[in-house]
Amino acid sequence: MALASTQIGPFVLGPNTLWLGLHGLLMFVILVFSAFLVGAIFFAREPDARTVRRLKISAAVTFAALLLLMISGIIPDIGFGNVSSFAGTTRNAYGTFSGHVTSTGLGNFTGPLLFDMMEHVSLVVPGLAAVAGVLIFTAGERVITVPAIRTSVLWLMSVTGIWVLIIGVIGVYITKVLTYPPGA
């Protein structure tokens, strides 16, 4: 069954375009709130009630955005599971594509595997963010004043950030290199 798509000038928008747009927006939201978290914890020395409240809000927003980021990346990927062969014409929520496995277009072969890898690996990210958030909510101002708690939260946030960065690089590689190979 072919899914409807809309053409606006030279652009063809499939039903999953909204999900992918939300996915990109959430990356910016995460970047902004996590930058505040790291900056406030790393640079603040004398926290006040307002700083602690902002830390808690930022931790909650970052966790929710990471969870939504994971979901908004998985939902558009569901359509790739319906592709039964690596060569031929495919109609899905992204539009109509002609795929052939060649030395310049290996994305038709490796793309589904990398997408599945990203889905499973991304399940860890909200868990890491939740642990950091729980520490921020329970420790309050001690996240800034007690070196052991501060270091633990900063390490958790660093591992989470690196994990998101690696998953993001895989996603960019899939969508920008494998889907549209250079020179094709």
For each residue, the residues with C-beta under 8 A, 3 or more apart:
1:
2: 91 96
3: 14 15 79 91 92 93
4: 15
5: 12 13 14 15 95 96
6: 12 13
7: 11 12 13
8: 11 13
9:
10:
11: 7 8
12: 5 6 7 95
13: 5 6 7 8 17
14: 3 5 17 92 93 94 95
15: 3 4 5 18 93
16: 19 20 75 76 79 93 94
17: 13 14 20 21
18: 15 21 22
19: 16 22 23 72 75 76
20: 16 17 23 24 72 76
21: 17 18 24 25
22: 18 19 25 26 68 72
23: 19 20 26 27 69 72 73 76
24: 20 21 27 28
25: 21 22 28 29
26: 22 23 29 30 65 68 69 72
27: 23 24 30 31 69 168
28: 24 25 31 32
29: 25 26 32 33 61 65
30: 26 27 33 34 62 65 66 69 164
31: 27 28 34 35
32: 28 29 35 36
33: 29 30 36 37 58 61 62 65
34: 30 31 37 38 58 62 157 161
35: 31 32 38 39
36: 32 33 39 40 54 58
37: 33 34 40 41 55 58 59 62 136 157
38: 34 35 41 42 154 157
39: 35 36 42 43
40: 36 37 43 44 51 54 55 58 144
41: 37 38 44 55 143 144 150 153 154 157
42: 38 39 154
43: 39 40
44: 40 41 47 51 144
45: 144
46:
47: 44 51 52 55 141 144 145
48: 51 52
49: 52 53
50: 53 54
51: 40 44 47 48 54 55 141 144
52: 47 48 49 55 56 140 141 143
53: 49 50 56 57
54: 36 40 50 51 57 58
55: 37 40 41 47 51 52 58 59 136 143
56: 52 53 59 60 136 137
57: 53 54 60 61
58: 33 34 36 37 40 54 55 61 62
59: 37 55 56 62 63 129 132 133 136 137
60: 56 57 63 64 133
61: 29 33 57 58 64 65
62: 30 33 34 37 58 59 65 66 129 133
63: 59 60 66 67 126 129 130 133
64: 60 61 67 68
65: 26 29 30 33 61 62 68 69
66: 30 62 63 69 70 125 126 129 160 164
67: 63 64 70 71 126
68: 22 26 64 65 71 72
69: 23 26 27 30 65 66 72 73 125
70: 66 67 73 74 122 123 125 126
71: 67 68 74 75
72: 19 20 22 23 26 68 69 75 76
73: 23 69 70 76 77 118 119 122 171
74: 70 71 77 78 119 122
75: 16 19 71 72 78
76: 16 19 20 23 72 73 79 93 94
77: 73 74 80 81 115 119
78: 74 75 81
79: 3 16 76 82 92 93 94
80: 77 83 92 111 112 115
81: 77 78 112
82: 79 92
83: 80 86 90 92 99 112
84:
85: 88
86: 83 99 100 101 108 109
87: 99 100 101 108
88: 85 98 99
89: 96 97 98 99
90: 83 96 97 98 99
91: 2 3 95 96 97
92: 3 14 79 80 82 83 95 97
93: 3 14 15 16 76 79
94: 14 16 76 79 97
95: 5 12 14 91 92
96: 2 5 89 90 91
97: 89 90 91 92 94
98: 88 89 90
99: 83 86 87 88 89 90 105 108
100: 86 87 105 108
101: 86 87 105 106 108 109
102: 105 106
103: 106
104: 181 183 184
105: 99 100 101 102 108 178 181 184
106: 101 102 103 109 110 178 181
107: 110 111 174 177 178 179 181
108: 86 87 99 100 101 105 111
109: 86 101 106 113
110: 106 107 113 114 178
111: 80 107 108 114 115 174 178 179
112: 80 81 83 115 116
113: 109 110 116 117
114: 110 111 117 118 170 173 174 178
115: 77 80 111 112 118 119 174
116: 112 113 119 120
117: 113 114 120 121 170
118: 73 114 115 121 122 167 170 171 174
119: 73 74 77 115 116 122 123
120: 116 117 123
121: 117 118 124 163 167
122: 70 73 74 118 119 125 167
123: 70 119 120 126 127
124: 121 127 128 163
125: 66 69 70 122 128 129 160 163 164 167
126: 63 66 67 70 123 129 130
127: 123 124 130 131
128: 124 125 131 132 156 159 160 163
129: 59 62 63 66 125 126 132 133 160
130: 63 126 127 133 134
131: 127 128 134 135 156
132: 59 128 129 135 136 153 156 157 160
133: 59 60 62 63 129 130 136 137
134: 130 131 137 138
135: 131 132 138 139 143 149 152 153 156
136: 37 55 56 59 132 133 139 140 143 153
137: 56 59 133 134 140
138: 134 135
139: 135 136 142 143 146 149 153
140: 52 136 137 143
141: 47 51 52 144 145
142: 139 145 146 149
143: 41 52 55 135 136 139 140 146 149 150 153
144: 40 41 44 45 47 51 141 150
145: 47 141 142 150
146: 139 142 143 149 150
147: 150 151
148: 151 152
149: 135 139 142 143 146 152 153
150: 41 143 144 145 146 147 153 154
151: 147 148 154 155
152: 135 148 149 155 156
153: 41 132 135 136 139 143 149 150 156 157
154: 38 41 42 150 151 157 158
155: 151 152 158 159
156: 128 131 132 135 152 153 159 160
157: 34 37 38 41 132 153 154 160 161
158: 154 155 161 162
159: 128 155 156 162 163
160: 66 125 128 129 132 156 157 163 164
161: 34 157 158 164 165
162: 158 159 165 166
163: 121 124 125 128 159 160 166 167
164: 30 66 125 160 161 167 168
165: 161 162 168 169
166: 162 163 169 170
167: 118 121 122 125 163 164 170 171
168: 27 164 165 171 172
169: 165 166 172 173
170: 114 117 118 166 167 173 174
171: 73 118 167 168 174 175
172: 168 169 175 176 177
173: 114 169 170 176 177 178
174: 107 111 114 115 118 170 171 177 178 179
175: 171 172 178 179
176: 172 173 179 180
177: 107 172 173 174 180 181 182
178: 105 106 107 110 111 114 173 174 175 181
179: 107 111 174 175 176
180: 176 177 184
181: 104 105 106 107 177 178 184
182: 177
183: 104
184: 104 105 180 181
